[in-house]
Structures are given as C-alpha cells and as structure tokens.
Amino acid sequence: MVNVPVKKSGFHFPPRGTDDNKPTPSELYKVLINDLHYTDVCLDPKKFDALLQPWPNHSYCNPPFSVKRFFVARAVSNNVEGKEVLLYLPFDPGAGWFQELYGRNPLIILFMFSRRQGRYPHMLVNLASYPSPRLVFVKSYYEVKELLPS
C-alpha cells in the first residue's frame, strides 16, 4: 500500500513518518537555545526521555512529527503544572492535538516564508500564561526574540 499525502486546509502534508528526524532550522535553534536560553528536551532521548521525565520550566521540544500527539500531551501536562513550554510543529489547525494546544491559550508563531524543511508551514507554539490564544505571523526567525520571554 502506498502512502499518499493528504490535503488538509489547503496544504499538502507528507505521509505519516516522513521528515520525522529533521532538525530545527539552525538559525531558529540558535535564537531559542543560545539567545533565549530554552532547554531542548528532545535533544538526546538517551539522556532525557521527554515522554517519561518531567520537563524543566522554559522547555523547547521539536518532536518526531509522526508521534507529535504524545509530545503535545506531555507539553500540556507540564504546562498545567505551571511550566512554560515551546513546541515546533507543523501548522494543522484541524488536528485534535492542535485543538488541545489551542485550549491552553497559546502564543502561536507562524513562519511566513518559503520552507526548505518540508512541504507545510511550521509554527512555534508557546504555552505560558496568556489570557487568550494569540496568532502572530513572522518573516524571520529573529523576530521570535521579540515575542518570547528569555
């Protein structure tokens, strides 16, 4: 059986499991880790199991996209405990995991430029203590520094 990309909300999403291990774009990663000092909980699963261990405050996670719902559940549970969590995910507002994140009143940062990393737009979802959901469009990874707490 051949996996054919499914069209959702005007975007073509790759088959399940495709592009799972693509890293965060290096410019964005530098901003998040070096400038804003987030802790990458998905950096080395042999040293830190992000699905089992509690995440530190000010955590960053770029999960394997085929199992993102498990990481979203962990992010939400850590946010319920009062921790700030940042996720790098594909933009898919029709998905159940997206609705779960949206229910936590996130800041959603949607990147509005051509993507070399995949065939769909990516976003950062910041779970902190916002009074209502907020969507921001950016044209540069460096604009993220102005939107997120350091």
mmCIF file of the C-alpha atoms, coordinates in Angstrom:
data_MODEL
# 
_entry.id   MODEL 
# 
loop_
_atom_site.group_PDB 
_atom_site.id 
_atom_site.type_symbol 
_atom_site.label_atom_id 
_atom_site.label_alt_id 
_atom_site.label_comp_id 
_atom_site.label_asym_id 
_atom_site.label_entity_id 
_atom_site.label_seq_id 
_atom_site.pdbx_PDB_ins_code 
_atom_site.Cartn_x 
_atom_site.Cartn_y 
_atom_site.Cartn_z 
_atom_site.occupancy 
_atom_site.B_iso_or_equiv 
_atom_site.pdbx_formal_charge 
_atom_site.auth_seq_id 
_atom_site.auth_comp_id 
_atom_site.auth_asym_id 
_atom_site.auth_atom_id 
_atom_site.pdbx_PDB_model_num 
ATOM 1   C CA . MET A 1 1   ? 0.000  0.000  0.000  1.00 0.00 ? 1   MET A CA 1 
ATOM 2   C CA . VAL A 1 2   ? 1.361  3.442  -0.946 1.00 0.00 ? 2   VAL A CA 1 
ATOM 3   C CA . ASN A 1 3   ? 1.067  6.380  1.453  1.00 0.00 ? 3   ASN A CA 1 
ATOM 4   C CA . VAL A 1 4   ? -0.321 9.317  -0.485 1.00 0.00 ? 4   VAL A CA 1 
ATOM 5   C CA . PRO A 1 5   ? -0.058 12.807 1.011  1.00 0.00 ? 5   PRO A CA 1 
ATOM 6   C CA . VAL A 1 6   ? -3.396 14.020 2.356  1.00 0.00 ? 6   VAL A CA 1 
ATOM 7   C CA . LYS A 1 7   ? -4.555 17.521 1.578  1.00 0.00 ? 7   LYS A CA 1 
ATOM 8   C CA . LYS A 1 8   ? -5.751 19.427 4.670  1.00 0.00 ? 8   LYS A CA 1 
ATOM 9   C CA . SER A 1 9   ? -6.663 23.098 4.862  1.00 0.00 ? 9   SER A CA 1 
ATOM 10  C CA . GLY A 1 10  ? -5.067 23.856 1.500  1.00 0.00 ? 10  GLY A CA 1 
ATOM 11  C CA . PHE A 1 11  ? -1.661 22.389 2.395  1.00 0.00 ? 11  PHE A CA 1 
ATOM 12  C CA . HIS A 1 12  ? -0.157 19.069 1.303  1.00 0.00 ? 12  HIS A CA 1 
ATOM 13  C CA . PHE A 1 13  ? 1.015  17.111 4.313  1.00 0.00 ? 13  PHE A CA 1 
ATOM 14  C CA . PRO A 1 14  ? 3.563  14.331 3.801  1.00 0.00 ? 14  PRO A CA 1 
ATOM 15  C CA . PRO A 1 15  ? 2.748  10.714 4.682  1.00 0.00 ? 15  PRO A CA 1 
ATOM 16  C CA . ARG A 1 16  ? 2.958  9.699  8.345  1.00 0.00 ? 16  ARG A CA 1 
ATOM 17  C CA . GLY A 1 17  ? 6.554  9.338  9.496  1.00 0.00 ? 17  GLY A CA 1 
ATOM 18  C CA . THR A 1 18  ? 8.065  11.464 6.725  1.00 0.00 ? 18  THR A CA 1 
ATOM 19  C CA . ASP A 1 19  ? 10.590 14.083 7.836  1.00 0.00 ? 19  ASP A CA 1 
ATOM 20  C CA . ASP A 1 20  ? 10.422 12.881 11.453 1.00 0.00 ? 20  ASP A CA 1 
ATOM 21  C CA . ASN A 1 21  ? 14.058 13.497 12.209 1.00 0.00 ? 21  ASN A CA 1 
ATOM 22  C CA . LYS A 1 22  ? 14.607 16.832 10.504 1.00 0.00 ? 22  LYS A CA 1 
ATOM 23  C CA . PRO A 1 23  ? 16.259 19.206 12.954 1.00 0.00 ? 23  PRO A CA 1 
ATOM 24  C CA . THR A 1 24  ? 15.007 22.633 13.894 1.00 0.00 ? 24  THR A CA 1 
ATOM 25  C CA . PRO A 1 25  ? 16.369 25.159 11.363 1.00 0.00 ? 25  PRO A CA 1 
ATOM 26  C CA . SER A 1 26  ? 19.792 26.200 12.662 1.00 0.00 ? 26  SER A CA 1 
ATOM 27  C CA . GLU A 1 27  ? 19.039 29.956 12.751 1.00 0.00 ? 27  GLU A CA 1 
ATOM 28  C CA . LEU A 1 28  ? 15.896 29.344 14.800 1.00 0.00 ? 28  LEU A CA 1 
ATOM 29  C CA . TYR A 1 29  ? 17.654 26.874 17.087 1.00 0.00 ? 29  TYR A CA 1 
ATOM 30  C CA . LYS A 1 30  ? 20.385 29.430 17.841 1.00 0.00 ? 30  LYS A CA 1 
ATOM 31  C CA . VAL A 1 31  ? 17.769 32.024 18.758 1.00 0.00 ? 31  VAL A CA 1 
ATOM 32  C CA . LEU A 1 32  ? 15.855 29.618 21.030 1.00 0.00 ? 32  LEU A CA 1 
ATOM 33  C CA . ILE A 1 33  ? 18.779 27.907 22.768 1.00 0.00 ? 33  ILE A CA 1 
ATOM 34  C CA . ASN A 1 34  ? 21.604 30.479 22.710 1.00 0.00 ? 34  ASN A CA 1 
ATOM 35  C CA . ASP A 1 35  ? 19.696 33.777 22.868 1.00 0.00 ? 35  ASP A CA 1 
ATOM 36  C CA . LEU A 1 36  ? 16.502 32.883 24.749 1.00 0.00 ? 36  LEU A CA 1 
ATOM 37  C CA . HIS A 1 37  ? 18.002 30.025 26.811 1.00 0.00 ? 37  HIS A CA 1 
ATOM 38  C CA . TYR A 1 38  ? 15.322 27.383 26.309 1.00 0.00 ? 38  TYR A CA 1 
ATOM 39  C CA . THR A 1 39  ? 16.196 23.812 27.328 1.00 0.00 ? 39  THR A CA 1 
ATOM 40  C CA . ASP A 1 40  ? 15.847 21.326 24.457 1.00 0.00 ? 40  ASP A CA 1 
ATOM 41  C CA . VAL A 1 41  ? 14.071 18.282 25.942 1.00 0.00 ? 41  VAL A CA 1 
ATOM 42  C CA . CYS A 1 42  ? 14.249 16.373 22.637 1.00 0.00 ? 42  CYS A CA 1 
ATOM 43  C CA . LEU A 1 43  ? 17.979 16.842 22.056 1.00 0.00 ? 43  LEU A CA 1 
ATOM 44  C CA . ASP A 1 44  ? 19.135 13.394 23.232 1.00 0.00 ? 44  ASP A CA 1 
ATOM 45  C CA . PRO A 1 45  ? 16.451 10.795 24.075 1.00 0.00 ? 45  PRO A CA 1 
ATOM 46  C CA . LYS A 1 46  ? 19.138 8.507  25.539 1.00 0.00 ? 46  LYS A CA 1 
ATOM 47  C CA . LYS A 1 47  ? 19.931 11.095 28.225 1.00 0.00 ? 47  LYS A CA 1 
ATOM 48  C CA . PHE A 1 48  ? 16.450 12.558 28.712 1.00 0.00 ? 48  PHE A CA 1 
ATOM 49  C CA . ASP A 1 49  ? 13.196 10.761 27.833 1.00 0.00 ? 49  ASP A CA 1 
ATOM 50  C CA . ALA A 1 50  ? 10.776 13.618 27.172 1.00 0.00 ? 50  ALA A CA 1 
ATOM 51  C CA . LEU A 1 51  ? 7.785  11.275 27.225 1.00 0.00 ? 51  LEU A CA 1 
ATOM 52  C CA . LEU A 1 52  ? 8.576  9.972  30.726 1.00 0.00 ? 52  LEU A CA 1 
ATOM 53  C CA . GLN A 1 53  ? 10.525 12.613 32.644 1.00 0.00 ? 53  GLN A CA 1 
ATOM 54  C CA . PRO A 1 54  ? 9.146  15.970 33.835 1.00 0.00 ? 54  PRO A CA 1 
ATOM 55  C CA . TRP A 1 55  ? 10.244 18.877 31.681 1.00 0.00 ? 55  TRP A CA 1 
ATOM 56  C CA . PRO A 1 56  ? 12.055 21.852 33.182 1.00 0.00 ? 56  PRO A CA 1 
ATOM 57  C CA . ASN A 1 57  ? 10.487 25.281 33.017 1.00 0.00 ? 57  ASN A CA 1 
ATOM 58  C CA . HIS A 1 58  ? 11.322 27.130 29.781 1.00 0.00 ? 58  HIS A CA 1 
ATOM 59  C CA . SER A 1 59  ? 11.471 23.890 27.722 1.00 0.00 ? 59  SER A CA 1 
ATOM 60  C CA . TYR A 1 60  ? 11.701 23.537 23.957 1.00 0.00 ? 60  TYR A CA 1 
ATOM 61  C CA . CYS A 1 61  ? 10.603 20.454 22.004 1.00 0.00 ? 61  CYS A CA 1 
ATOM 62  C CA . ASN A 1 62  ? 10.774 19.568 18.299 1.00 0.00 ? 62  ASN A CA 1 
ATOM 63  C CA . PRO A 1 63  ? 9.128  16.123 18.420 1.00 0.00 ? 63  PRO A CA 1 
ATOM 64  C CA . PRO A 1 64  ? 9.082  13.441 15.726 1.00 0.00 ? 64  PRO A CA 1 
ATOM 65  C CA . PHE A 1 65  ? 6.075  14.556 13.702 1.00 0.00 ? 65  PHE A CA 1 
ATOM 66  C CA . SER A 1 66  ? 4.546  11.065 13.384 1.00 0.00 ? 66  SER A CA 1 
ATOM 67  C CA . VAL A 1 67  ? 4.137  10.835 17.177 1.00 0.00 ? 67  VAL A CA 1 
ATOM 68  C CA . LYS A 1 68  ? 3.663  14.527 17.956 1.00 0.00 ? 68  LYS A CA 1 
ATOM 69  C CA . ARG A 1 69  ? 0.378  13.944 19.802 1.00 0.00 ? 69  ARG A CA 1 
ATOM 70  C CA . PHE A 1 70  ? 2.247  12.153 22.616 1.00 0.00 ? 70  PHE A CA 1 
ATOM 71  C CA . PHE A 1 71  ? 4.657  15.062 22.994 1.00 0.00 ? 71  PHE A CA 1 
ATOM 72  C CA . VAL A 1 72  ? 1.776  17.543 22.839 1.00 0.00 ? 72  VAL A CA 1 
ATOM 73  C CA . ALA A 1 73  ? 0.086  15.674 25.705 1.00 0.00 ? 73  ALA A CA 1 
ATOM 74  C CA . ARG A 1 74  ? 3.333  15.864 27.737 1.00 0.00 ? 74  ARG A CA 1 
ATOM 75  C CA . ALA A 1 75  ? 3.712  19.558 26.928 1.00 0.00 ? 75  ALA A CA 1 
ATOM 76  C CA . VAL A 1 76  ? 0.150  20.271 28.056 1.00 0.00 ? 76  VAL A CA 1 
ATOM 77  C CA . SER A 1 77  ? 0.596  18.311 31.298 1.00 0.00 ? 77  SER A CA 1 
ATOM 78  C CA . ASN A 1 78  ? 3.819  20.212 32.051 1.00 0.00 ? 78  ASN A CA 1 
ATOM 79  C CA . ASN A 1 79  ? 2.073  23.500 31.251 1.00 0.00 ? 79  ASN A CA 1 
ATOM 80  C CA . VAL A 1 80  ? -0.783 22.578 33.622 1.00 0.00 ? 80  VAL A CA 1 
ATOM 81  C CA . GLU A 1 81  ? 1.926  22.286 36.310 1.00 0.00 ? 81  GLU A CA 1 
ATOM 82  C CA . GLY A 1 82  ? 2.860  25.918 35.612 1.00 0.00 ? 82  GLY A CA 1 
ATOM 83  C CA . LYS A 1 83  ? 5.801  25.401 33.261 1.00 0.00 ? 83  LYS A CA 1 
ATOM 84  C CA . GLU A 1 84  ? 6.408  27.369 30.091 1.00 0.00 ? 84  GLU A CA 1 
ATOM 85  C CA . VAL A 1 85  ? 6.746  25.054 27.085 1.00 0.00 ? 85  VAL A CA 1 
ATOM 86  C CA . LEU A 1 86  ? 7.648  25.815 23.468 1.00 0.00 ? 86  LEU A CA 1 
ATOM 87  C CA . LEU A 1 87  ? 6.892  23.367 20.628 1.00 0.00 ? 87  LEU A CA 1 
ATOM 88  C CA . TYR A 1 88  ? 7.993  23.363 16.966 1.00 0.00 ? 88  TYR A CA 1 
ATOM 89  C CA . LEU A 1 89  ? 5.233  21.700 14.943 1.00 0.00 ? 89  LEU A CA 1 
ATOM 90  C CA . PRO A 1 90  ? 3.505  21.718 11.558 1.00 0.00 ? 90  PRO A CA 1 
ATOM 91  C CA . PHE A 1 91  ? 0.561  24.099 11.288 1.00 0.00 ? 91  PHE A CA 1 
ATOM 92  C CA . ASP A 1 92  ? -2.541 21.862 11.262 1.00 0.00 ? 92  ASP A CA 1 
ATOM 93  C CA . PRO A 1 93  ? -5.498 23.650 12.920 1.00 0.00 ? 93  PRO A CA 1 
ATOM 94  C CA . GLY A 1 94  ? -7.917 20.806 12.142 1.00 0.00 ? 94  GLY A CA 1 
ATOM 95  C CA . ALA A 1 95  ? -5.997 18.210 14.161 1.00 0.00 ? 95  ALA A CA 1 
ATOM 96  C CA . GLY A 1 96  ? -7.080 17.154 17.642 1.00 0.00 ? 96  GLY A CA 1 
ATOM 97  C CA . TRP A 1 97  ? -3.613 17.814 19.088 1.00 0.00 ? 97  TRP A CA 1 
ATOM 98  C CA . PHE A 1 98  ? -3.766 21.371 17.716 1.00 0.00 ? 98  PHE A CA 1 
ATOM 99  C CA . GLN A 1 99  ? -7.136 21.898 19.402 1.00 0.00 ? 99  GLN A CA 1 
ATOM 100 C CA . GLU A 1 100 ? -5.662 20.625 22.678 1.00 0.00 ? 100 GLU A CA 1 
ATOM 101 C CA . LEU A 1 101 ? -2.849 23.178 22.432 1.00 0.00 ? 101 LEU A CA 1 
ATOM 102 C CA . TYR A 1 102 ? -5.243 25.954 21.424 1.00 0.00 ? 102 TYR A CA 1 
ATOM 103 C CA . GLY A 1 103 ? -7.307 25.261 24.536 1.00 0.00 ? 103 GLY A CA 1 
ATOM 104 C CA . ARG A 1 104 ? -4.290 26.272 26.664 1.00 0.00 ? 104 ARG A CA 1 
ATOM 105 C CA . ASN A 1 105 ? -4.373 29.872 25.279 1.00 0.00 ? 105 ASN A CA 1 
ATOM 106 C CA . PRO A 1 106 ? -1.018 29.692 23.474 1.00 0.00 ? 106 PRO A CA 1 
ATOM 107 C CA . LEU A 1 107 ? 1.006  32.169 21.530 1.00 0.00 ? 107 LEU A CA 1 
ATOM 108 C CA . ILE A 1 108 ? 1.239  30.666 18.026 1.00 0.00 ? 108 ILE A CA 1 
ATOM 109 C CA . ILE A 1 109 ? 4.062  31.965 15.866 1.00 0.00 ? 109 ILE A CA 1 
ATOM 110 C CA . LEU A 1 110 ? 3.565  31.042 12.216 1.00 0.00 ? 110 LEU A CA 1 
ATOM 111 C CA . PHE A 1 111 ? 6.521  31.369 9.846  1.00 0.00 ? 111 PHE A CA 1 
ATOM 112 C CA . MET A 1 112 ? 5.552  33.095 6.600  1.00 0.00 ? 112 MET A CA 1 
ATOM 113 C CA . PHE A 1 113 ? 8.406  32.347 4.229  1.00 0.00 ? 113 PHE A CA 1 
ATOM 114 C CA . SER A 1 114 ? 9.364  29.544 1.898  1.00 0.00 ? 114 SER A CA 1 
ATOM 115 C CA . ARG A 1 115 ? 10.265 26.407 3.789  1.00 0.00 ? 115 ARG A CA 1 
ATOM 116 C CA . ARG A 1 116 ? 13.180 24.246 2.813  1.00 0.00 ? 116 ARG A CA 1 
ATOM 117 C CA . GLN A 1 117 ? 12.496 21.890 5.719  1.00 0.00 ? 117 GLN A CA 1 
ATOM 118 C CA . GLY A 1 118 ? 9.194  20.463 4.497  1.00 0.00 ? 118 GLY A CA 1 
ATOM 119 C CA . ARG A 1 119 ? 6.106  20.829 2.383  1.00 0.00 ? 119 ARG A CA 1 
ATOM 120 C CA . TYR A 1 120 ? 3.929  22.525 5.013  1.00 0.00 ? 120 TYR A CA 1 
ATOM 121 C CA . PRO A 1 121 ? 4.266  25.657 7.152  1.00 0.00 ? 121 PRO A CA 1 
ATOM 122 C CA . HIS A 1 122 ? 5.810  25.247 10.591 1.00 0.00 ? 122 HIS A CA 1 
ATOM 123 C CA . MET A 1 123 ? 4.959  27.091 13.757 1.00 0.00 ? 123 MET A CA 1 
ATOM 124 C CA . LEU A 1 124 ? 6.170  27.634 17.288 1.00 0.00 ? 124 LEU A CA 1 
ATOM 125 C CA . VAL A 1 125 ? 3.555  27.163 19.988 1.00 0.00 ? 125 VAL A CA 1 
ATOM 126 C CA . ASN A 1 126 ? 4.344  28.835 23.295 1.00 0.00 ? 126 ASN A CA 1 
ATOM 127 C CA . LEU A 1 127 ? 2.372  27.520 26.264 1.00 0.00 ? 127 LEU A CA 1 
ATOM 128 C CA . ALA A 1 128 ? 2.751  30.059 29.037 1.00 0.00 ? 128 ALA A CA 1 
ATOM 129 C CA . SER A 1 129 ? 0.123  32.082 30.893 1.00 0.00 ? 129 SER A CA 1 
ATOM 130 C CA . TYR A 1 130 ? -1.603 34.086 28.186 1.00 0.00 ? 130 TYR A CA 1 
ATOM 131 C CA . PRO A 1 131 ? -5.178 35.305 28.806 1.00 0.00 ? 131 PRO A CA 1 
ATOM 132 C CA . SER A 1 132 ? -6.345 34.147 25.355 1.00 0.00 ? 132 SER A CA 1 
ATOM 133 C CA . PRO A 1 133 ? -4.926 32.454 22.237 1.00 0.00 ? 133 PRO A CA 1 
ATOM 134 C CA . ARG A 1 134 ? -2.822 34.690 20.021 1.00 0.00 ? 134 ARG A CA 1 
ATOM 135 C CA . LEU A 1 135 ? -1.541 34.147 16.467 1.00 0.00 ? 135 LEU A CA 1 
ATOM 136 C CA . VAL A 1 136 ? 1.468  36.090 15.154 1.00 0.00 ? 136 VAL A CA 1 
ATOM 137 C CA . PHE A 1 137 ? 2.962  35.884 11.674 1.00 0.00 ? 137 PHE A CA 1 
ATOM 138 C CA . VAL A 1 138 ? 6.715  36.399 11.293 1.00 0.00 ? 138 VAL A CA 1 
ATOM 139 C CA . LYS A 1 139 ? 9.016  36.668 8.292  1.00 0.00 ? 139 LYS A CA 1 
ATOM 140 C CA . SER A 1 140 ? 12.283 35.987 10.110 1.00 0.00 ? 140 SER A CA 1 
ATOM 141 C CA . TYR A 1 141 ? 13.455 33.626 12.828 1.00 0.00 ? 141 TYR A CA 1 
ATOM 142 C CA . TYR A 1 142 ? 14.989 36.602 14.607 1.00 0.00 ? 142 TYR A CA 1 
ATOM 143 C CA . GLU A 1 143 ? 11.550 38.169 15.134 1.00 0.00 ? 143 GLU A CA 1 
ATOM 144 C CA . VAL A 1 144 ? 10.918 35.347 17.607 1.00 0.00 ? 144 VAL A CA 1 
ATOM 145 C CA . LYS A 1 145 ? 13.287 37.047 20.097 1.00 0.00 ? 145 LYS A CA 1 
ATOM 146 C CA . GLU A 1 146 ? 10.871 39.952 20.434 1.00 0.00 ? 146 GLU A CA 1 
ATOM 147 C CA . LEU A 1 147 ? 7.871  37.680 21.058 1.00 0.00 ? 147 LEU A CA 1 
ATOM 148 C CA . LEU A 1 148 ? 9.149  35.138 23.579 1.00 0.00 ? 148 LEU A CA 1 
ATOM 149 C CA . PRO A 1 149 ? 10.388 35.583 27.133 1.00 0.00 ? 149 PRO A CA 1 
ATOM 150 C CA . SER A 1 150 ? 14.098 34.959 27.655 1.00 0.00 ? 150 SER A CA 1 
# 
